Amino acid sequence: MQAEAVPSYKMFVGGAWVDSHSGRNYPVFDPAAGRVLAHIPKGDAEDVNAAVDSAKKAFEDPAWRHIDPSKRGRVLYKIALTLREKLGEFAKLETLNNGKPLGQAKGDVAQSARHFEYFAGMADKIQGSTIPVPGNRFDYTVKEPLGVTAHVVPWNYPLAMAARSIAPALAAGNTVVAKPASFTPLTLLKFAELCKEAGLPDGAFNVLTGGGEEVGGALAKHRDVKLVALTGSVETGVQVAHGAASSLARTVLELGGKNPVVVFADSDLDKAAEGVLNGIFTNAGQMCWAGSRLLVEAGVKEPLMERLVRGAVAMKLGSGLLPDTKMGPLVAGSQREKVSGYVELGLKEGAKLSTGGSAPDDDGLREGYFYRPTILDNVEQDMRVAREEIFGPVLTVTSFEEEDEAVLKANDTDFGLWAGVWTRDLSRAHRMAERLEAGIITVNEEPVTFPQTPFGGFKWSGNSSEQGLDAISSYVRVKNVSVKLD
Ligand code: NAD
């Protein structure tokens, strides 16, 4: 039997499909089967120069620069509409390349469309103000696009994380160069095709593939890039910030998390258990805002743990394309090694394994990068598994006796992205929301977000917010105009 041919992709620059100038390629994988899915161009600084040049030309072209902003909004809306029409195709490709269950991939594509719908409506509402000043003067502000913006994207939500920052950048009139994560470039490349069909002018949206340092690093340092939006790890965030500082470019950094979920004794334990499980095992735990640190009031630890272990054991692992799969593989073998290394470390540090802690060896799972849903009990605050982002299906469990202790433990982290609270006491819910140091708080639910609600982290988790009305301010500059009237 002849092996199926592996397709080769190209990058999207200036409205055309191009190879990397060096001609180099690299393979990307189907993580559920460990097989090569496609060959992808390996871009570098020369490709970055070409893409930024084309984005700069498109930015300066009156066809985009002076387009009726309502029409710009309509182009974005058309992108959203077409994405919804092709939701199934995009979701299948996301599942193949990332491994996530198809239902979750469909949710991601719908979320990507929602980002474009939300910001499509904002394109003709980016307006300045008039300011009362002394004397016979008329003073007003104008909000202008920045120019070329770069978008460096992670592999856990390959399309949705790209859409989240690209939609406001385009709505504000910027032009874009995007770099998907090396593991998962396929949906963003397909999206480029869709943007062209929807009427984005050539050069307004470019996609470069390749390594983090070679492409992302070169984009961050490029003198003509006016903003770098990175969703990624803290380490990469620091490097990107250094690179961007060399040309005083703005940064929008959405980074990692080590997020507490606090369950009080008065909560509905069935609902809390379900929420905790979804909060850590969705997307195989590869989520910046995964509720990875359970803090449970000592009095209900035992009944909650029973429910959690039962739920984790019942979770069906498999290819994301199979209808009954609840958890797919990790994105890559290297990621699975990292996760299993942390679990071993946690056990050495004194944690107790309640369930999981290994890769399955069953038929259909052996070849992929699967790892069982894992719960580590008796975790102390000073253990590395309680302090470092594992970024996989691993929940740590720590108990507390009363509210102040819960707050201390929840905030005892370098990160500050998300925090969850489970309680039936309304006053305590609001008090906790005020006391927890995180950019996003959810009460009595697993982590939720919408395009209209701000998403951003405190402390090491980032330096700004995406989504919501205010997100657009990152993507515009403000000009003040003072007119002396005789
Ligand atoms: P990563 O930092 O390794 O990579 C993110 C992107 O940056 C990729 O495109 C990568 O190629 C690129 N990159 C790597 N090194 C670079 C460099 N030196 N200069 C410029 N670009 C570089 O992160 P990842 O492993 O893809 O994603 C996981 C991380 O992303 C986790 O820490 C997770 O918490 C975080 N994340 C945060 C959010 C959020 O909204 N806060 C959302 C999703 C993921």
Residues whose N, C-alpha, C, O or C-beta is under 5 A from the ligand:
A	BS01	NAD	V152 V153 P154 W155 K179 P180 A181 S182 G210 G211 G212 E213 G216 G217 T231 G232 S233 V234 T236 Q239 E254 L255 G256 G257 M287 C288 S461
